[in-house]
């Protein structure tokens, strides 16, 4: 899992049917001091995150396990909104 | 598994139900001398009660974590990294 900041939304009208109704957000992955870590990612939102929110995400196969049904082609899911990072 | 140093907790109230009641920590991969080696990430701590500054053993594999939690491998369990031990010593050679 890793930290990220929601920086935008993605609209994709034509997509795999398992992705219908899923909100796609643009996320900047961050390190522990909230400095950018690599390029932007597109992640499915499961916690109603909004633009500017600090969130945490899960990647790989486990991203799809955050969804129902879970056999969907995603590799990043927002699974929490962060109140505070105490490092 | 990899060696990591615990940097501190992440506080979150709005989260996937799988994370309820689990401590979520920021961890920094380190080498055998304790120097940073790679990007920091988040891991849950269910059983070992790691604290800030501890060197820990982190597993990054979802199936292994579902087994650790006593869940079927098909469980809806979006957790991918878990602290599985506190390291007393790591020696190369």
N, CA and C atoms of all chains as a GROMACS GRO file, in nm:
protein
  540
    1UNK      N    1   0.084  -0.120   0.000
    1UNK     CA    2   0.000   0.000   0.000
    1UNK      C    3   0.088   0.125   0.000
    2UNK      N    4   0.032   0.236  -0.043
    2UNK     CA    5   0.113   0.357  -0.051
    2UNK      C    6   0.024   0.481  -0.043
    3UNK      N    7   0.087   0.593  -0.014
    3UNK     CA    8   0.016   0.719  -0.003
    3UNK      C    9   0.001   0.784  -0.140
    4UNK      N   10  -0.103   0.867  -0.155
    4UNK     CA   11  -0.120   0.941  -0.280
    4UNK      C   12  -0.209   1.061  -0.258
    5UNK      N   13  -0.205   1.151  -0.355
    5UNK     CA   14  -0.291   1.270  -0.351
    5UNK      C   15  -0.378   1.267  -0.475
    6UNK      N   16  -0.510   1.284  -0.455
    6UNK     CA   17  -0.601   1.288  -0.569
    6UNK      C   18  -0.583   1.421  -0.641
    7UNK      N   19  -0.551   1.414  -0.769
    7UNK     CA   20  -0.525   1.537  -0.844
    7UNK      C   21  -0.621   1.555  -0.961
    8UNK      N   22  -0.712   1.463  -0.982
    8UNK     CA   23  -0.805   1.481  -1.094
    8UNK      C   24  -0.892   1.360  -1.116
    9UNK      N   25  -0.972   1.367  -1.220
    9UNK     CA   26  -1.063   1.257  -1.252
    9UNK      C   27  -1.035   1.209  -1.394
   10UNK      N   28  -1.077   1.087  -1.420
   10UNK     CA   29  -1.062   1.030  -1.555
   10UNK      C   30  -1.200   0.982  -1.600
   11UNK      N   31  -1.237   1.020  -1.720
   11UNK     CA   32  -1.362   0.972  -1.777
   11UNK      C   33  -1.328   0.881  -1.895
   12UNK      N   34  -1.381   0.761  -1.893
   12UNK     CA   35  -1.359   0.668  -2.004
   12UNK      C   36  -1.493   0.603  -2.034
   13UNK      N   37  -1.552   0.645  -2.142
   13UNK     CA   38  -1.687   0.597  -2.171
   13UNK      C   39  -1.686   0.452  -2.216
   14UNK      N   40  -1.591   0.418  -2.302
   14UNK     CA   41  -1.584   0.281  -2.351
   14UNK      C   42  -1.480   0.206  -2.268
   15UNK      N   43  -1.526   0.111  -2.192
   15UNK     CA   44  -1.432   0.038  -2.107
   15UNK      C   45  -1.485  -0.103  -2.080
   16UNK      N   46  -1.401  -0.188  -2.027
   16UNK     CA   47  -1.439  -0.324  -1.992
   16UNK      C   48  -1.561  -0.319  -1.900
   17UNK      N   49  -1.656  -0.412  -1.921
   17UNK     CA   50  -1.786  -0.400  -1.852
   17UNK      C   51  -1.775  -0.404  -1.700
   18UNK      N   52  -1.675  -0.476  -1.648
   18UNK     CA   53  -1.657  -0.480  -1.502
   18UNK      C   54  -1.624  -0.345  -1.442
   19UNK      N   55  -1.581  -0.253  -1.526
   19UNK     CA   56  -1.544  -0.121  -1.476
   19UNK      C   57  -1.661  -0.022  -1.482
   20UNK      N   58  -1.776  -0.067  -1.532
   20UNK     CA   59  -1.892   0.022  -1.542
   20UNK      C   60  -1.929   0.074  -1.404
   21UNK      N   61  -1.950   0.204  -1.394
   21UNK     CA   62  -1.993   0.263  -1.268
   21UNK      C   63  -1.882   0.288  -1.168
   22UNK      N   64  -1.760   0.248  -1.202
   22UNK     CA   65  -1.648   0.273  -1.110
   22UNK      C   66  -1.592   0.412  -1.135
   23UNK      N   67  -1.566   0.483  -1.025
   23UNK     CA   68  -1.508   0.617  -1.037
   23UNK      C   69  -1.356   0.604  -1.052
   24UNK      N   70  -1.304   0.665  -1.157
   24UNK     CA   71  -1.159   0.661  -1.182
   24UNK      C   72  -1.099   0.796  -1.147
   25UNK      N   73  -0.996   0.795  -1.065
   25UNK     CA   74  -0.932   0.920  -1.025
   25UNK      C   75  -0.785   0.919  -1.065
   26UNK      N   76  -0.733   1.037  -1.090
   26UNK     CA   77  -0.590   1.053  -1.116
   26UNK      C   78  -0.522   1.079  -0.983
   27UNK      N   79  -0.419   1.002  -0.956
   27UNK     CA   80  -0.353   1.009  -0.825
   27UNK      C   81  -0.202   1.028  -0.844
   28UNK      N   82  -0.145   1.116  -0.765
   28UNK     CA   83   0.000   1.129  -0.758
   28UNK      C   84   0.051   1.047  -0.640
   29UNK      N   85   0.122   0.938  -0.662
   29UNK     CA   86   0.180   0.864  -0.550
   29UNK      C   87   0.278   0.952  -0.472
   30UNK      N   88   0.280   0.936  -0.339
   30UNK     CA   89   0.364   1.019  -0.252
   30UNK      C   90   0.448   0.932  -0.160
   31UNK      N   91   0.561   0.989  -0.115
   31UNK     CA   92   0.638   0.920  -0.012
   31UNK      C   93   0.592   0.966   0.127
   32UNK      N   94   0.668   0.929   0.231
   32UNK     CA   95   0.623   0.955   0.368
   32UNK      C   96   0.624   1.102   0.405
   33UNK      N   97   0.696   1.187   0.329
   33UNK     CA   98   0.690   1.330   0.356
   33UNK      C   99   0.601   1.400   0.252
   34UNK      N  100   0.524   1.318   0.182
   34UNK     CA  101   0.428   1.363   0.082
   34UNK      C  102   0.495   1.430  -0.037
   35UNK      N  103   0.616   1.387  -0.069
   35UNK     CA  104   0.683   1.431  -0.192
   35UNK      C  105   0.643   1.335  -0.304
   36UNK      N  106   0.624   1.387  -0.426
   36UNK     CA  107   0.581   1.304  -0.539
   36UNK      C  108   0.677   1.187  -0.564
   37UNK      N  109   0.619   1.073  -0.600
   37UNK     CA  110   0.696   0.950  -0.619
   37UNK      C  111   0.654   0.893  -0.754
   38UNK      N  112   0.721   0.931  -0.860
   38UNK     CA  113   0.691   0.874  -0.991
   38UNK      C  114   0.572   0.940  -1.059
   39UNK      N  115   0.533   0.882  -1.174
   39UNK     CA  116   0.426   0.942  -1.255
   39UNK      C  117   0.287   0.925  -1.194
   40UNK      N  118   0.190   1.000  -1.248
   40UNK     CA  119   0.051   0.988  -1.203
   40UNK      C  120  -0.003   0.850  -1.237
   41UNK      N  121  -0.098   0.806  -1.154
   41UNK     CA  122  -0.164   0.678  -1.178
   41UNK      C  123  -0.314   0.699  -1.187
   42UNK      N  124  -0.381   0.607  -1.253
   42UNK     CA  125  -0.527   0.606  -1.253
   42UNK      C  126  -0.571   0.497  -1.157
   43UNK      N  127  -0.655   0.536  -1.059
   43UNK     CA  128  -0.698   0.440  -0.957
   43UNK      C  129  -0.849   0.440  -0.945
   44UNK      N  130  -0.905   0.324  -0.912
   44UNK     CA  131  -1.048   0.315  -0.883
   44UNK      C  132  -1.070   0.362  -0.740
   45UNK      N  133  -1.177   0.439  -0.719
   45UNK     CA  134  -1.205   0.492  -0.587
   45UNK      C  135  -1.310   0.406  -0.517
   46UNK      N  136  -1.280   0.362  -0.393
   46UNK     CA  137  -1.379   0.284  -0.317
   46UNK      C  138  -1.427   0.358  -0.192
   47UNK      N  139  -1.375   0.478  -0.167
   47UNK     CA  140  -1.408   0.546  -0.041
   47UNK      C  141  -1.462   0.688  -0.062
   48UNK      N  142  -1.508   0.718  -0.182
   48UNK     CA  143  -1.560   0.850  -0.215
   48UNK      C  144  -1.459   0.961  -0.187
   49UNK      N  145  -1.340   0.943  -0.235
   49UNK     CA  146  -1.236   1.045  -0.221
   49UNK      C  147  -1.264   1.158  -0.319
   50UNK      N  148  -1.214   1.276  -0.285
   50UNK     CA  149  -1.234   1.392  -0.371
   50UNK      C  150  -1.102   1.455  -0.410
   51UNK      N  151  -1.110   1.548  -0.503
   51UNK     CA  152  -0.991   1.616  -0.550
   51UNK      C  153  -0.916   1.681  -0.435
   52UNK      N  154  -0.786   1.660  -0.428
   52UNK     CA  155  -0.704   1.720  -0.323
   52UNK      C  156  -0.689   1.633  -0.199
   53UNK      N  157  -0.769   1.528  -0.187
   53UNK     CA  158  -0.760   1.442  -0.068
   53UNK      C  159  -0.628   1.364  -0.065
   54UNK      N  160  -0.574   1.352   0.058
   54UNK     CA  161  -0.462   1.260   0.081
   54UNK      C  162  -0.524   1.123   0.107
   55UNK      N  163  -0.480   1.022   0.032
   55UNK     CA  164  -0.544   0.890   0.039
   55UNK      C  165  -0.437   0.782   0.052
   56UNK      N  166  -0.481   0.659   0.079
   56UNK     CA  167  -0.388   0.548   0.060
   56UNK      C  168  -0.449   0.447  -0.036
   57UNK      N  169  -0.359   0.382  -0.109
   57UNK     CA  170  -0.401   0.294  -0.217
   57UNK      C  171  -0.340   0.156  -0.200
   58UNK      N  172  -0.403   0.061  -0.265
   58UNK     CA  173  -0.345  -0.073  -0.272
   58UNK      C  174  -0.328  -0.105  -0.420
   59UNK      N  175  -0.216  -0.170  -0.453
   59UNK     CA  176  -0.187  -0.200  -0.592
   59UNK      C  177  -0.197  -0.348  -0.624
   60UNK      N  178  -0.166  -0.383  -0.748
   60UNK     CA  179  -0.164  -0.521  -0.798
   60UNK      C  180  -0.299  -0.591  -0.787
   61UNK      N  181  -0.295  -0.721  -0.772
   61UNK     CA  182  -0.418  -0.802  -0.766
   61UNK      C  183  -0.511  -0.757  -0.655
   62UNK      N  184  -0.452  -0.712  -0.543
   62UNK     CA  185  -0.533  -0.674  -0.427
   62UNK      C  186  -0.620  -0.551  -0.455
   63UNK      N  187  -0.585  -0.472  -0.555
   63UNK     CA  188  -0.668  -0.357  -0.591
   63UNK      C  189  -0.806  -0.406  -0.636
   64UNK      N  190  -0.808  -0.511  -0.716
   64UNK     CA  191  -0.935  -0.563  -0.765
   64UNK      C  192  -1.017  -0.623  -0.651
   65UNK      N  193  -0.949  -0.673  -0.546
   65UNK     CA  194  -1.022  -0.734  -0.434
   65UNK      C  195  -1.098  -0.630  -0.352
   66UNK      N  196  -1.071  -0.502  -0.376
   66UNK     CA  197  -1.147  -0.397  -0.307
   66UNK      C  198  -1.280  -0.373  -0.376
   67UNK      N  199  -1.301  -0.436  -0.490
   67UNK     CA  200  -1.422  -0.409  -0.569
   67UNK      C  201  -1.517  -0.528  -0.568
   68UNK      N  202  -1.639  -0.501  -0.605
   68UNK     CA  203  -1.741  -0.605  -0.616
   68UNK      C  204  -1.810  -0.589  -0.751
   69UNK      N  205  -1.802  -0.682  -0.844
   69UNK     CA  206  -1.725  -0.806  -0.840
   69UNK      C  207  -1.576  -0.778  -0.849
   70UNK      N  208  -1.494  -0.876  -0.812
   70UNK     CA  209  -1.351  -0.849  -0.801
   70UNK      C  210  -1.269  -0.898  -0.920
   71UNK      N  211  -1.335  -0.964  -1.019
   71UNK     CA  212  -1.258  -1.001  -1.138
   71UNK      C  213  -1.265  -0.889  -1.240
   72UNK      N  214  -1.199  -0.780  -1.207
   72UNK     CA  215  -1.200  -0.663  -1.294
   72UNK      C  216  -1.056  -0.620  -1.320
   73UNK      N  217  -1.035  -0.558  -1.437
   73UNK     CA  218  -0.897  -0.521  -1.472
   73UNK      C  219  -0.853  -0.388  -1.411
   74UNK      N  220  -0.822  -0.389  -1.283
   74UNK     CA  221  -0.763  -0.270  -1.220
   74UNK      C  222  -0.637  -0.311  -1.144
   75UNK      N  223  -0.544  -0.218  -1.134
   75UNK     CA  224  -0.421  -0.248  -1.060
   75UNK      C  225  -0.389  -0.142  -0.956
   76UNK      N  226  -0.485  -0.051  -0.929
   76UNK     CA  227  -0.467   0.046  -0.820
   76UNK      C  228  -0.604   0.085  -0.770
   77UNK      N  229  -0.624   0.079  -0.640
   77UNK     CA  230  -0.754   0.118  -0.582
   77UNK      C  231  -0.728   0.206  -0.460
   78UNK      N  232  -0.807   0.314  -0.450
   78UNK     CA  233  -0.802   0.399  -0.330
   78UNK      C  234  -0.885   0.329  -0.223
   79UNK      N  235  -0.823   0.294  -0.110
   79UNK     CA  236  -0.894   0.218  -0.007
   79UNK      C  237  -0.904   0.294   0.126
   80UNK      N  238  -0.855   0.417   0.133
   80UNK     CA  239  -0.872   0.494   0.256
   80UNK      C  240  -0.840   0.641   0.235
   81UNK      N  241  -0.907   0.725   0.314
   81UNK     CA  242  -0.875   0.868   0.316
   81UNK      C  243  -0.791   0.893   0.441
   82UNK      N  244  -0.676   0.957   0.423
   82UNK     CA  245  -0.581   0.975   0.533
   82UNK      C  246  -0.612   1.103   0.610
   83UNK      N  247  -0.627   1.090   0.743
   83UNK     CA  248  -0.646   1.208   0.826
   83UNK      C  249  -0.510   1.269   0.861
   84UNK      N  250  -0.414   1.181   0.887
   84UNK     CA  251  -0.286   1.230   0.936
   84UNK      C  252  -0.178   1.124   0.914
   85UNK      N  253  -0.057   1.168   0.879
   85UNK     CA  254   0.059   1.080   0.873
   85UNK      C  255   0.157   1.130   0.978
   86UNK      N  256   0.185   1.048   1.078
   86UNK     CA  257   0.267   1.094   1.191
   86UNK      C  258   0.411   1.047   1.180
   87UNK      N  259   0.482   1.091   1.075
   87UNK     CA  260   0.622   1.052   1.063
   87UNK      C  261   0.712   1.171   1.098
   88UNK      N  262   1.032  -1.148   0.175
   88UNK     CA  263   1.013  -1.041   0.274
   88UNK      C  264   1.131  -0.946   0.267
   89UNK      N  265   1.110  -0.826   0.316
   89UNK     CA  266   1.219  -0.728   0.314
   89UNK      C  267   1.233  -0.664   0.452
   90UNK      N  268   1.350  -0.605   0.474
   90UNK     CA  269   1.376  -0.532   0.597
   90UNK      C  270   1.328  -0.388   0.579
   91UNK      N  271   1.260  -0.337   0.681
   91UNK     CA  272   1.212  -0.198   0.676
   91UNK      C  273   1.227  -0.134   0.812
   92UNK      N  274   1.233  -0.002   0.810
   92UNK     CA  275   1.228   0.072   0.935
   92UNK      C  276   1.091   0.139   0.945
   93UNK      N  277   1.030   0.134   1.064
   93UNK     CA  278   0.898   0.196   1.082
   93UNK      C  279   0.917   0.347   1.101
   94UNK      N  280   0.848   0.425   1.017
   94UNK     CA  281   0.860   0.572   1.025
   94UNK      C  282   0.749   0.633   1.110
   95UNK      N  283   0.632   0.572   1.113
   95UNK     CA  284   0.522   0.626   1.195
   95UNK      C  285   0.388   0.582   1.144
   96UNK      N  286   0.283   0.612   1.222
   96UNK     CA  287   0.150   0.565   1.188
   96UNK      C  288   0.077   0.654   1.085
   97UNK      N  289  -0.017   0.592   1.016
   97UNK     CA  290  -0.110   0.664   0.928
   97UNK      C  291  -0.247   0.656   0.992
   98UNK      N  292  -0.310   0.771   1.014
   98UNK     CA  293  -0.441   0.774   1.076
   98UNK      C  294  -0.546   0.792   0.967
   99UNK      N  295  -0.645   0.703   0.968
   99UNK     CA  296  -0.750   0.710   0.866
   99UNK      C  297  -0.880   0.660   0.925
  100UNK      N  298  -0.988   0.738   0.910
  100UNK     CA  299  -1.117   0.693   0.962
  100UNK      C  300  -1.204   0.637   0.850
  101UNK      N  301  -1.195   0.698   0.732
  101UNK     CA  302  -1.275   0.654   0.618
  101UNK      C  303  -1.190   0.557   0.537
  102UNK      N  304  -1.218   0.425   0.550
  102UNK     CA  305  -1.133   0.327   0.482
  102UNK      C  306  -1.210   0.201   0.453
  103UNK      N  307  -1.152   0.119   0.368
  103UNK     CA  308  -1.212  -0.010   0.336
  103UNK      C  309  -1.226  -0.092   0.464
  104UNK      N  310  -1.339  -0.166   0.481
  104UNK     CA  311  -1.362  -0.241   0.605
  104UNK      C  312  -1.250  -0.339   0.642
  105UNK      N  313  -1.174  -0.387   0.545
  105UNK     CA  314  -1.065  -0.481   0.576
  105UNK      C  315  -0.961  -0.418   0.667
  106UNK      N  316  -0.951  -0.284   0.664
  106UNK     CA  317  -0.849  -0.216   0.743
  106UNK      C  318  -0.898  -0.181   0.884
  107UNK      N  319  -1.024  -0.209   0.914
  107UNK     CA  320  -1.081  -0.172   1.045
  107UNK      C  321  -1.004  -0.241   1.157
  108UNK      N  322  -0.960  -0.163   1.255
  108UNK     CA  323  -0.893  -0.220   1.371
  108UNK      C  324  -0.748  -0.258   1.349
  109UNK      N  325  -0.698  -0.235   1.228
  109UNK     CA  326  -0.558  -0.268   1.199
  109UNK      C  327  -0.472  -0.142   1.204
  110UNK      N  328  -0.354  -0.155   1.263
  110UNK     CA  329  -0.261  -0.043   1.264
  110UNK      C  330  -0.196  -0.034   1.126
  111UNK      N  331  -0.194   0.088   1.072
  111UNK     CA  332  -0.133   0.112   0.941
  111UNK      C  333  -0.009   0.198   0.963
  112UNK      N  334   0.104   0.152   0.913
  112UNK     CA  335   0.231   0.222   0.940
  112UNK      C  336   0.303   0.256   0.809
  113UNK      N  337   0.374   0.369   0.810
  113UNK     CA  338   0.464   0.399   0.699
  113UNK      C  339   0.596   0.330   0.728
  114UNK      N  340   0.645   0.254   0.631
  114UNK     CA  341   0.772   0.185   0.649
  114UNK      C  342   0.868   0.222   0.536
  115UNK      N  343   0.997   0.225   0.570
  115UNK     CA  344   1.102   0.259   0.474
  115UNK      C  345   1.192   0.136   0.455
  116UNK      N  346   1.200   0.082   0.334
  116UNK     CA  347   1.294  -0.028   0.311
  116UNK      C  348   1.436   0.016   0.348
  117UNK      N  349   1.509  -0.073   0.413
  117UNK     CA  350   1.647  -0.042   0.453
  117UNK      C  351   1.739  -0.159   0.416
  118UNK      N  352   1.870  -0.130   0.409
  118UNK     CA  353   1.966  -0.238   0.388
  118UNK      C  354   2.006  -0.295   0.525
  119UNK      N  355   2.104  -0.388   0.524
  119UNK     CA  356   2.139  -0.457   0.648
  119UNK      C  357   2.205  -0.363   0.750
  120UNK      N  358   2.250  -0.244   0.702
  120UNK     CA  359   2.310  -0.148   0.794
  120UNK      C  360   2.210  -0.045   0.842
  121UNK      N  361   2.087  -0.054   0.792
  121UNK     CA  362   1.984   0.040   0.836
  121UNK      C  363   1.970   0.162   0.747
  122UNK      N  364   2.046   0.168   0.636
  122UNK     CA  365   2.036   0.282   0.545
  122UNK      C  366   1.916   0.264   0.451
  123UNK      N  367   1.849   0.374   0.420
  123UNK     CA  368   1.731   0.370   0.333
  123UNK      C  369   1.766   0.306   0.200
  124UNK      N  370   1.678   0.220   0.151
  124UNK     CA  371   1.702   0.150   0.024
  124UNK      C  372   1.569   0.133  -0.048
  125UNK      N  373   1.526   0.236  -0.118
  125UNK     CA  374   1.401   0.226  -0.193
  125UNK      C  375   1.292   0.316  -0.138
  126UNK      N  376   1.176   0.306  -0.200
  126UNK     CA  377   1.064   0.396  -0.171
  126UNK      C  378   0.987   0.351  -0.047
  127UNK      N  379   0.944   0.448   0.034
  127UNK     CA  380   0.861   0.415   0.150
  127UNK      C  381   0.723   0.371   0.102
  128UNK      N  382   0.657   0.290   0.184
  128UNK     CA  383   0.522   0.245   0.152
  128UNK      C  384   0.448   0.216   0.283
  129UNK      N  385   0.326   0.164   0.274
  129UNK     CA  386   0.244   0.140   0.393
  129UNK      C  387   0.229  -0.010   0.417
  130UNK      N  388   0.228  -0.047   0.543
  130UNK     CA  389   0.205  -0.188   0.579
  130UNK      C  390   0.116  -0.193   0.702
  131UNK      N  391   0.036  -0.297   0.714
  131UNK     CA  392  -0.045  -0.313   0.835
  131UNK      C  393   0.035  -0.392   0.938
  132UNK      N  394   0.002  -0.368   1.063
  132UNK     CA  395   0.064  -0.442   1.173
  132UNK      C  396  -0.050  -0.501   1.254
  133UNK      N  397  -0.063  -0.634   1.247
  133UNK     CA  398  -0.174  -0.697   1.316
  133UNK      C  399  -0.130  -0.754   1.449
  134UNK      N  400  -0.010  -0.811   1.454
  134UNK     CA  401   0.025  -0.894   1.569
  134UNK      C  402   0.155  -0.856   1.640
  135UNK      N  403   0.247  -0.787   1.573
  135UNK     CA  404   0.378  -0.774   1.635
  135UNK      C  405   0.398  -0.642   1.709
  136UNK      N  406   0.303  -0.550   1.699
  136UNK     CA  407   0.307  -0.422   1.771
  136UNK      C  408   0.439  -0.350   1.753
  137UNK      N  409   0.474  -0.328   1.628
  137UNK     CA  410   0.595  -0.253   1.595
  137UNK      C  411   0.575  -0.106   1.626
  138UNK      N  412   0.683  -0.041   1.667
  138UNK     CA  413   0.676   0.102   1.696
  138UNK      C  414   0.772   0.180   1.609
  139UNK      N  415   0.760   0.311   1.615
  139UNK     CA  416   0.844   0.399   1.536
  139UNK      C  417   0.992   0.369   1.563
  140UNK      N  418   1.072   0.356   1.456
  140UNK     CA  419   1.215   0.331   1.472
  140UNK      C  420   1.252   0.183   1.471
  141UNK      N  421   1.154   0.096   1.489
  141UNK     CA  422   1.183  -0.048   1.487
  141UNK      C  423   1.223  -0.093   1.346
  142UNK      N  424   1.316  -0.186   1.339
  142UNK     CA  425   1.343  -0.255   1.212
  142UNK      C  426   1.253  -0.378   1.209
  143UNK      N  427   1.181  -0.392   1.100
  143UNK     CA  428   1.079  -0.497   1.093
  143UNK      C  429   1.094  -0.579   0.965
  144UNK      N  430   1.029  -0.692   0.966
  144UNK     CA  431   1.024  -0.783   0.852
  144UNK      C  432   0.888  -0.761   0.787
  145UNK      N  433   0.888  -0.726   0.658
  145UNK     CA  434   0.762  -0.695   0.592
  145UNK      C  435   0.738  -0.791   0.477
  146UNK      N  436   0.621  -0.850   0.475
  146UNK     CA  437   0.582  -0.938   0.365
  146UNK      C  438   0.496  -0.857   0.269
  147UNK      N  439   0.526  -0.866   0.139
  147UNK     CA  440   0.448  -0.793   0.038
  147UNK      C  441   0.391  -0.894  -0.061
  148UNK      N  442   0.288  -0.961  -0.018
  148UNK     CA  443   0.227  -1.061  -0.105
  148UNK      C  444   0.088  -1.090  -0.052
  149UNK      N  445  -0.013  -1.062  -0.132
  149UNK     CA  446  -0.151  -1.068  -0.087
  149UNK      C  447  -0.197  -1.206  -0.043
  150UNK      N  448  -0.161  -1.311  -0.120
  150UNK     CA  449  -0.205  -1.446  -0.083
  150UNK      C  450  -0.149  -1.485   0.053
  151UNK      N  451  -0.021  -1.455   0.075
  151UNK     CA  452   0.041  -1.486   0.204
  151UNK      C  453  -0.030  -1.415   0.318
  152UNK      N  454  -0.072  -1.292   0.294
  152UNK     CA  455  -0.140  -1.215   0.398
  152UNK      C  456  -0.278  -1.273   0.425
  153UNK      N  457  -0.348  -1.316   0.321
  153UNK     CA  458  -0.480  -1.376   0.343
  153UNK      C  459  -0.465  -1.506   0.424
  154UNK      N  460  -0.359  -1.580   0.398
  154UNK     CA  461  -0.334  -1.700   0.479
  154UNK      C  462  -0.304  -1.663   0.624
  155UNK      N  463  -0.223  -1.560   0.641
  155UNK     CA  464  -0.186  -1.513   0.774
  155UNK      C  465  -0.309  -1.474   0.855
  156UNK      N  466  -0.408  -1.416   0.787
  156UNK     CA  467  -0.529  -1.372   0.854
  156UNK      C  468  -0.633  -1.485   0.862
  157UNK      N  469  -0.596  -1.604   0.817
  157UNK     CA  470  -0.688  -1.717   0.824
  157UNK      C  471  -0.804  -1.705   0.728
  158UNK      N  472  -0.783  -1.639   0.615
  158UNK     CA  473  -0.890  -1.617   0.518
  158UNK      C  474  -0.872  -1.708   0.398
  159UNK      N  475  -0.982  -1.740   0.328
  159UNK     CA  476  -0.965  -1.812   0.202
  159UNK      C  477  -0.890  -1.723   0.104
  160UNK      N  478  -0.816  -1.784   0.010
  160UNK     CA  479  -0.735  -1.704  -0.082
  160UNK      C  480  -0.821  -1.619  -0.174
  161UNK      N  481  -0.951  -1.652  -0.180
  161UNK     CA  482  -1.040  -1.573  -0.265
  161UNK      C  483  -1.110  -1.462  -0.187
  162UNK      N  484  -1.074  -1.444  -0.060
  162UNK     CA  485  -1.140  -1.341   0.023
  162UNK      C  486  -1.121  -1.202  -0.036
  163UNK      N  487  -1.221  -1.118  -0.015
  163UNK     CA  488  -1.215  -0.978  -0.062
  163UNK      C  489  -1.131  -0.901   0.039
  164UNK      N  490  -1.003  -0.905   0.023
  164UNK     CA  491  -0.914  -0.856   0.127
  164UNK      C  492  -0.801  -0.774   0.064
  165UNK      N  493  -0.827  -0.646   0.040
  165UNK     CA  494  -0.732  -0.566  -0.039
  165UNK      C  495  -0.611  -0.518   0.042
  166UNK      N  496  -0.542  -0.612   0.106
  166UNK     CA  497  -0.424  -0.576   0.183
  166UNK      C  498  -0.306  -0.651   0.123
  167UNK      N  499  -0.198  -0.581   0.100
  167UNK     CA  500  -0.087  -0.636   0.023
  167UNK      C  501   0.045  -0.638   0.099
  168UNK      N  502   0.057  -0.560   0.206
  168UNK     CA  503   0.182  -0.561   0.282
  168UNK      C  504   0.154  -0.564   0.431
  169UNK      N  505   0.227  -0.652   0.500
  169UNK     CA  506   0.202  -0.673   0.643
  169UNK      C  507   0.335  -0.693   0.715
  170UNK      N  508   0.346  -0.630   0.833
  170UNK     CA  509   0.464  -0.650   0.917
  170UNK      C  510   0.449  -0.784   0.986
  171UNK      N  511   0.549  -0.871   0.970
  171UNK     CA  512   0.536  -1.006   1.026
  171UNK      C  513   0.641  -1.037   1.133
  172UNK      N  514   0.730  -0.941   1.162
  172UNK     CA  515   0.827  -0.966   1.267
  172UNK      C  516   0.907  -0.841   1.299
  173UNK      N  517   0.962  -0.839   1.419
  173UNK     CA  518   1.053  -0.730   1.457
  173UNK      C  519   1.194  -0.787   1.453
  174UNK      N  520   1.283  -0.720   1.380
  174UNK     CA  521   1.417  -0.773   1.356
  174UNK      C  522   1.510  -0.734   1.470
  175UNK      N  523   1.576  -0.833   1.528
  175UNK     CA  524   1.676  -0.805   1.631
  175UNK      C  525   1.812  -0.779   1.567
  176UNK      N  526   1.842  -0.855   1.463
  176UNK     CA  527   1.973  -0.845   1.402
  176UNK      C  528   1.968  -0.899   1.260
  177UNK      N  529   2.038  -0.835   1.168
  177UNK     CA  530   2.054  -0.888   1.032
  177UNK      C  531   2.201  -0.877   0.997
  178UNK      N  532   2.264  -0.988   0.963
  178UNK     CA  533   2.409  -0.990   0.938
  178UNK      C  534   2.434  -1.045   0.799
  179UNK      N  535   2.517  -0.978   0.722
  179UNK     CA  536   2.556  -1.027   0.590
  179UNK      C  537   2.690  -1.099   0.605
  180UNK      N  538   2.700  -1.221   0.554
  180UNK     CA  539   2.827  -1.295   0.557
  180UNK      C  540   2.846  -1.376   0.683
   0.00000   0.00000   0.00000
